[in-house]
Amino acid sequence: MQTNLSDAARQLPHAMEAERILRTCVHCGFCNATCPTYQELGDELDGPRGRIYLIKQFLEQDQVSEKTQEHLDRCLTCRNCETTCPSGVEYHKLLDIGRAAIEARVPRPLGQRLLRGGLRALVPHPALFRTLVNTGEALRPLLPQALQAKLPRAVPAPGVRPQPRHERRVLMLEGCVQPGLSPNTNAAAARVLDRLGISVTPASRAGCCGAVDYHLNAQEQGLADARRNIDAWWPAIEAGAEAIVQTASGCGAFVKEYAYLLRDDPKYAGKAQRVSELARDLVEVIRAEPLEKLGLHCDQRLAFHCPCTLQHAQKLGGAVEDVLRRLGFHLTAVPDGHLCCGSAGTYSLTQPELSRRLRDNRLDALESGHPDMIVTANIGCQTHLDGAGRTPVRHWIELVDQALEKGA
């Protein structure tokens, strides 16, 4: 694709990076074939190719409007288009650049500003978010149905985490919303890792990975979150931690990009590179271990929803399914498993109607094989799918931990 950025655009941060990505696009349109929003809305501007043209138009002609912002907002950043693209267009990087630049030019209505500001004030702060969830649970009968659906139907007690006792050590990103919505997930992961001879080293100063702020166009704050985590993890990394484990694939996708995001920071570029090299989704650690020695034989019928951040961002599609089959679980077939459930971080709150449509489509596909339970690998997907009140949805590691407890 030929480009001719305006003089004003060339002064923008990352303008040359945007131009590099634009030039890789051959506008073939293959991306639209797998774009969930294009499939739902049928509008060229609600597909990746159309959004690329909108960003190009802004950078070349300085043409931008509320409609431009709306079409970019509707993107899930599921990166399905990147998996499909024959030219290797790094669409999500271009989208981040375009969104941030347009955010500075197009004032949002008051309601949107309050919603986005509220999300940034609450979601990245685990203690505050947990308090909000607990308050919601206490007031559940009084809440509107839409808010009740955002609360977990059941919150299993996290149980006891094993004390570090093995020579092999890993760090674990605790996350921001997961401790409040599904506190058993990280505890279950620690117990399963302990069974495999791997201990989790606490890193209390680490917090939100930064994705919430970054993808709500508060990019500098997102990078500050990344730097704080690097500082929190660095002593354990120097002491020999072999990996930084994420149980939420959305966090994992973002942490693996720290090296790219901080590439121009002279103080943190080298450390960020090391952190990205050590970042592992939980399944990457588990699948490398001798799982057959655990002796599990489970007869539960599970449907696995593979989060976009696992299959399209981290390129780990099929990895969890393989682990679950190795452990004896029966997995049902899931049509169109490449499509997004509509959670997409805060998308279910900023684009609720479209998000619900995508969720219901995914649940129809996931339930077509009549599973006993749906499992996934990302807290956002888990909460969003479970909020429909249909087949229960859990993190896959909880089912593995439960089976190990029964077999103990």
C-alpha positions as CSV (number, residue, x, y, z in Angstrom):
1,M,0.0,0.0,0.0
2,Q,1.4,3.4,-1.0
3,T,1.5,6.0,1.7
4,N,2.1,9.8,1.8
5,L,1.8,11.0,5.4
6,S,1.0,14.6,6.0
7,D,3.5,16.9,7.7
8,A,1.3,17.0,10.8
9,A,1.1,13.2,11.0
10,R,4.8,12.9,10.7
11,Q,5.1,14.8,14.0
12,L,3.0,12.2,15.8
13,P,4.6,9.6,18.1
14,H,5.2,6.3,16.2
15,A,4.3,7.8,12.8
16,M,7.0,6.0,11.0
17,E,6.0,2.7,12.6
18,A,2.4,3.3,11.4
19,E,3.7,4.0,7.9
20,R,5.8,0.8,8.0
21,I,2.7,-1.3,8.9
22,L,0.5,0.5,6.4
23,R,2.9,-0.4,3.6
24,T,2.7,-4.1,4.3
25,C,-1.1,-4.2,3.6
26,V,-2.1,-5.2,0.1
27,H,-5.8,-4.5,0.8
28,C,-6.8,-8.0,-0.3
29,G,-9.7,-8.3,2.1
30,F,-8.9,-11.8,3.4
31,C,-9.1,-10.3,6.9
32,N,-12.8,-9.4,6.6
33,A,-13.6,-13.1,6.2
34,T,-12.6,-13.9,9.8
35,C,-13.5,-10.5,11.5
36,P,-16.3,-11.0,14.0
37,T,-17.5,-7.4,13.8
38,Y,-17.6,-7.4,10.0
39,Q,-19.5,-10.7,10.0
40,E,-22.0,-9.2,12.4
41,L,-22.4,-5.7,10.9
42,G,-21.5,-6.2,7.3
43,D,-19.9,-2.8,7.1
44,E,-16.6,-2.4,5.3
45,L,-15.5,0.2,7.9
46,D,-16.2,-2.4,10.7
47,G,-13.6,-4.8,9.3
48,P,-9.8,-4.6,9.5
49,R,-9.3,-3.4,5.9
50,G,-11.8,-0.5,6.4
51,R,-10.3,0.5,9.7
52,I,-6.8,0.5,8.1
53,Y,-8.2,2.9,5.4
54,L,-9.6,5.1,8.1
55,I,-6.3,5.4,9.9
56,K,-4.5,5.9,6.6
57,Q,-7.0,8.7,5.7
58,F,-6.3,10.4,9.1
59,L,-2.5,10.2,8.7
60,E,-2.5,11.4,5.1
61,Q,-5.4,13.8,4.8
62,D,-6.0,14.7,8.5
63,Q,-9.6,13.7,8.1
64,V,-11.1,12.4,11.3
65,S,-14.5,12.4,12.9
66,E,-16.6,10.8,15.6
67,K,-17.6,8.1,13.1
68,T,-13.9,7.3,12.6
69,Q,-13.5,6.9,16.3
70,E,-16.7,4.8,16.5
71,H,-15.5,2.3,13.9
72,L,-12.1,1.9,15.6
73,D,-13.8,1.5,19.0
74,R,-15.9,-1.4,17.7
75,C,-12.7,-3.4,16.9
76,L,-12.3,-6.2,19.4
77,T,-8.5,-6.3,18.9
78,C,-9.0,-10.1,18.7
79,R,-6.2,-10.3,16.0
80,N,-8.1,-12.9,14.1
81,C,-7.3,-10.8,11.0
82,E,-3.5,-11.2,11.8
83,T,-3.9,-15.0,11.8
84,T,-5.6,-14.8,8.4
85,C,-3.5,-12.1,6.7
86,P,-1.2,-13.5,4.0
87,S,1.0,-10.3,4.2
88,G,1.7,-10.4,8.0
89,V,0.2,-7.0,8.7
90,E,0.7,-6.1,12.4
91,Y,-2.8,-4.7,12.6
92,H,-3.1,-4.4,16.4
93,K,0.0,-2.2,16.5
94,L,-1.4,0.1,13.8
95,L,-4.7,0.2,15.7
96,D,-3.1,1.3,18.9
97,I,-1.2,4.1,17.2
98,G,-4.3,5.3,15.3
99,R,-6.6,5.1,18.4
100,A,-4.2,7.1,20.5
101,A,-3.7,9.8,17.9
102,I,-7.4,10.1,17.2
103,E,-8.3,10.1,20.9
104,A,-6.3,13.3,21.2
105,R,-8.3,14.9,18.3
106,V,-11.9,13.8,18.8
107,P,-13.5,14.7,22.2
108,R,-15.7,12.0,23.6
109,P,-19.2,12.6,25.0
110,L,-19.4,13.0,28.7
111,G,-20.9,9.5,29.2
112,Q,-18.1,7.8,27.4
113,R,-15.5,9.8,29.3
114,L,-17.1,8.9,32.7
115,L,-17.3,5.2,31.7
116,R,-13.7,4.9,30.5
117,G,-12.4,6.9,33.4
118,G,-14.3,4.8,35.9
119,L,-13.0,1.6,34.3
120,R,-9.4,2.9,34.5
121,A,-10.0,3.9,38.2
122,L,-11.4,0.6,39.2
123,V,-10.3,-2.3,37.1
124,P,-6.5,-2.1,37.3
125,H,-6.6,-2.0,41.2
126,P,-7.1,-5.5,42.6
127,A,-8.1,-4.6,46.2
128,L,-10.5,-1.9,45.0
129,F,-12.0,-4.2,42.4
130,R,-12.4,-7.0,44.9
131,T,-14.2,-4.6,47.2
132,L,-16.5,-3.6,44.4
133,V,-17.3,-7.3,43.6
134,N,-18.0,-8.1,47.2
135,T,-20.3,-5.1,47.5
136,G,-22.1,-6.2,44.3
137,E,-22.5,-9.7,45.8
138,A,-24.1,-8.3,48.9
139,L,-26.5,-6.2,46.9
140,R,-27.1,-8.7,44.1
141,P,-30.9,-9.0,44.6
142,L,-31.2,-5.2,44.2
143,L,-29.1,-4.8,41.1
144,P,-30.4,-4.6,37.5
145,Q,-30.1,-7.9,35.5
146,A,-27.3,-6.4,33.4
147,L,-25.1,-5.7,36.4
148,Q,-25.9,-9.1,38.0
149,A,-24.6,-10.7,34.9
150,K,-21.2,-9.1,35.5
151,L,-20.9,-10.9,38.8
152,P,-19.7,-14.5,39.0
153,R,-22.5,-17.0,39.6
154,A,-20.3,-19.0,42.0
155,V,-16.9,-18.2,43.5
156,P,-15.0,-21.3,44.7
157,A,-12.9,-20.7,47.7
158,P,-9.2,-20.4,46.7
159,G,-8.0,-23.0,49.1
160,V,-4.4,-23.2,50.4
161,R,-1.5,-22.3,48.3
162,P,1.6,-24.5,48.8
163,Q,4.7,-22.8,50.2
164,P,7.7,-22.5,47.9
165,R,9.7,-25.7,48.4
166,H,11.1,-26.8,45.0
167,E,14.3,-25.8,43.4
168,R,12.5,-24.9,40.2
169,R,10.8,-21.5,40.7
170,V,8.5,-19.3,38.6
171,L,6.8,-16.0,39.1
172,M,3.1,-15.6,38.6
173,L,1.2,-12.5,37.5
174,E,-1.8,-12.4,39.9
175,G,-3.8,-10.0,37.7
176,C,-6.3,-7.3,38.6
177,V,-9.8,-8.6,38.2
178,Q,-9.1,-12.4,38.5
179,P,-8.4,-12.3,42.3
180,G,-11.9,-10.8,42.8
181,L,-13.9,-12.7,40.1
182,S,-12.2,-16.1,40.3
183,P,-9.7,-16.3,43.2
184,N,-9.3,-20.0,42.9
185,T,-7.7,-19.8,39.5
186,N,-4.2,-18.7,40.6
187,A,-4.4,-20.9,43.7
188,A,-5.3,-23.9,41.6
189,A,-2.4,-23.1,39.2
190,A,0.0,-23.0,42.1
191,R,-1.1,-26.3,43.4
192,V,-0.9,-28.1,40.0
193,L,2.6,-26.6,39.4
194,D,3.6,-27.7,42.9
195,R,2.5,-31.3,42.0
196,L,4.9,-31.0,39.0
197,G,7.8,-29.9,41.1
198,I,7.6,-26.2,40.4
199,S,7.1,-23.5,43.1
200,V,5.6,-20.1,42.6
201,T,7.6,-17.2,44.1
202,P,5.4,-14.3,45.3
203,A,5.9,-10.9,43.9
204,S,3.5,-8.7,45.8
205,R,4.5,-5.4,44.2
206,A,3.4,-6.6,40.7
207,G,-0.1,-5.5,39.7
208,C,-2.1,-5.0,36.5
209,C,-0.2,-5.9,33.4
210,G,-1.1,-2.5,31.9
211,A,-3.4,-3.7,29.2
212,V,-6.5,-2.0,30.7
213,D,-5.0,1.4,30.6
214,Y,-3.2,0.9,27.4
215,H,-6.2,-0.3,25.4
216,L,-8.4,2.5,26.8
217,N,-5.9,4.9,25.1
218,A,-4.1,5.9,28.4
219,Q,-1.0,4.4,26.9
220,E,1.6,6.2,29.1
221,Q,-0.1,4.8,32.2
222,G,-0.1,1.3,30.7
223,L,3.6,1.6,30.1
224,A,4.1,2.8,33.7
225,D,2.2,-0.3,34.9
226,A,4.6,-2.4,32.8
227,R,7.7,-0.7,34.3
228,R,6.3,-1.3,37.8
229,N,5.9,-5.0,37.1
230,I,9.4,-5.3,35.7
231,D,10.8,-3.7,38.9
232,A,8.8,-6.0,41.0
233,W,9.9,-9.1,39.2
234,W,13.5,-8.2,38.6
235,P,15.0,-9.5,41.9
236,A,13.4,-12.9,41.4
237,I,14.6,-13.0,37.7
238,E,18.1,-12.3,38.8
239,A,17.8,-15.0,41.4
240,G,17.0,-17.5,38.7
241,A,13.2,-17.6,38.2
242,E,12.7,-19.7,35.0
243,A,9.4,-18.1,33.8
244,I,6.8,-15.5,34.5
245,V,3.5,-17.4,34.3
246,Q,0.2,-15.8,33.4
247,T,-3.1,-17.7,34.0
248,A,-5.0,-15.1,32.0
249,S,-4.1,-15.2,28.3
250,G,-5.0,-11.5,27.9
251,C,-2.3,-10.5,30.4
252,G,0.1,-13.0,28.8
253,A,-0.3,-11.4,25.4
254,F,0.4,-8.0,26.8
255,V,3.4,-9.0,28.9
256,K,5.0,-10.7,25.9
257,E,4.8,-7.3,24.2
258,Y,6.7,-5.4,26.9
259,A,9.9,-5.7,24.8
260,Y,8.2,-4.0,21.8
261,L,6.3,-1.4,23.9
262,L,9.4,-0.3,25.8
263,R,11.9,-0.7,23.0
264,D,12.7,3.0,23.0
265,D,13.1,3.3,26.8
266,P,16.9,3.3,27.5
267,K,16.4,2.3,31.1
268,Y,13.9,-0.5,30.6
269,A,14.4,-1.8,27.1
270,G,16.9,-4.5,28.1
271,K,14.9,-5.6,31.1
272,A,11.6,-5.6,29.1
273,Q,13.2,-7.8,26.5
274,R,14.2,-10.3,29.3
275,V,10.7,-10.2,30.8
276,S,9.1,-10.9,27.4
277,E,11.4,-13.8,26.9
278,L,10.5,-15.3,30.2
279,A,6.7,-14.7,29.9
280,R,4.8,-18.0,29.6
281,D,1.1,-18.7,29.4
282,L,0.3,-21.4,32.0
283,V,-0.3,-24.0,29.3
284,E,3.3,-23.5,28.0
285,V,4.7,-24.6,31.3
286,I,2.2,-27.4,32.0
287,R,2.5,-29.0,28.6
288,A,6.2,-29.4,28.9
289,E,5.9,-31.6,32.0
290,P,5.3,-35.4,32.2
291,L,1.5,-35.1,32.7
292,E,0.9,-38.8,32.1
293,K,2.6,-39.6,35.5
294,L,-0.2,-37.8,37.2
295,G,-2.4,-40.7,36.4
296,L,-5.6,-38.8,35.8
297,H,-8.6,-40.4,34.0
298,C,-11.4,-37.9,33.8
299,D,-14.8,-38.6,32.2
300,Q,-16.1,-35.0,32.1
301,R,-17.3,-33.7,28.8
302,L,-15.7,-30.3,28.3
303,A,-16.0,-27.6,25.6
304,F,-12.9,-25.4,25.4
305,H,-13.3,-21.8,24.4
306,C,-9.9,-20.7,23.1
307,P,-9.5,-17.0,23.9
308,C,-8.3,-14.8,21.0
309,T,-5.3,-13.7,23.1
310,L,-4.3,-17.3,23.3
311,Q,-4.8,-18.4,19.7
312,H,-4.2,-15.3,17.7
313,A,-1.9,-13.2,19.9
314,Q,0.2,-15.9,21.5
315,K,-0.2,-18.5,18.7
316,L,-1.1,-21.2,21.2
317,G,-4.3,-22.5,19.6
318,G,-4.8,-26.2,20.4
319,A,-2.3,-26.2,23.3
320,V,-4.8,-26.4,26.1
321,E,-6.9,-28.9,24.2
322,D,-3.9,-31.1,23.9
323,V,-3.1,-30.9,27.6
324,L,-6.7,-31.7,28.6
325,R,-6.8,-34.7,26.3
326,R,-3.5,-36.0,27.7
327,L,-5.1,-35.8,31.1
328,G,-8.1,-37.9,30.0
329,F,-10.8,-35.2,29.6
330,H,-13.2,-35.7,26.8
331,L,-13.5,-32.5,24.6
332,T,-16.5,-31.8,22.5
333,A,-16.2,-30.3,19.0
334,V,-16.7,-26.5,18.8
335,P,-17.6,-25.0,15.5
336,D,-15.9,-21.8,14.4
337,G,-13.5,-21.9,17.3
338,H,-11.4,-19.1,15.9
339,L,-14.1,-16.5,16.6
340,C,-14.2,-14.0,19.5
341,C,-16.7,-14.3,22.4
342,G,-17.1,-10.5,22.6
343,S,-15.4,-10.0,26.0
344,A,-12.2,-8.4,24.7
345,G,-11.1,-6.7,27.9
346,T,-13.5,-3.9,28.7
347,Y,-15.3,-4.3,25.4
348,S,-18.3,-5.9,27.0
349,L,-18.8,-2.7,28.9
350,T,-18.0,-0.2,26.2
351,Q,-19.8,-2.0,23.4
352,P,-22.5,-4.1,25.3
353,E,-25.0,-4.8,22.6
354,L,-22.5,-6.1,20.0
355,S,-20.6,-7.9,22.8
356,R,-23.8,-9.8,23.8
357,R,-24.5,-10.8,20.2
358,L,-21.0,-12.3,19.9
359,R,-21.3,-14.0,23.2
360,D,-24.5,-15.7,22.4
361,N,-23.1,-16.9,19.0
362,R,-20.1,-18.4,20.8
363,L,-22.3,-20.1,23.5
364,D,-24.4,-21.7,20.8
365,A,-21.3,-23.1,19.2
366,L,-19.8,-24.2,22.5
367,E,-23.0,-25.9,23.7
368,S,-23.6,-27.7,20.4
369,G,-21.7,-30.8,21.7
370,H,-23.7,-30.8,25.0
371,P,-20.7,-30.4,27.3
372,D,-21.0,-30.7,31.1
373,M,-18.9,-27.6,31.4
374,I,-17.2,-24.9,29.3
375,V,-13.6,-24.1,30.1
376,T,-11.4,-21.3,28.9
377,A,-8.0,-19.6,29.6
378,N,-8.9,-16.0,30.2
379,I,-10.8,-14.4,33.1
380,G,-12.6,-11.9,30.7
381,C,-13.9,-14.7,28.5
382,Q,-14.8,-16.8,31.6
383,T,-16.9,-14.0,33.2
384,H,-18.5,-12.8,30.0
385,L,-19.6,-16.3,28.9
386,D,-20.7,-17.4,32.3
387,G,-22.7,-14.2,32.7
388,A,-25.3,-15.5,30.2
389,G,-26.4,-18.0,32.9
390,R,-26.2,-21.0,30.7
391,T,-23.6,-23.8,30.8
392,P,-21.1,-23.1,33.7
393,V,-17.7,-21.7,32.6
394,R,-14.5,-22.1,34.6
395,H,-10.7,-21.8,34.0
396,W,-9.3,-25.1,32.7
397,I,-6.7,-25.3,35.5
398,E,-9.4,-25.4,38.1
399,L,-10.7,-28.6,36.5
400,V,-7.3,-30.2,36.5
401,D,-6.7,-29.2,40.1
402,Q,-10.1,-30.6,41.1
403,A,-9.3,-33.9,39.3
404,L,-6.0,-34.2,41.1
405,E,-7.7,-33.6,44.5
406,K,-10.2,-36.4,43.8
407,G,-7.4,-38.7,42.8
408,A,-5.1,-37.9,45.7
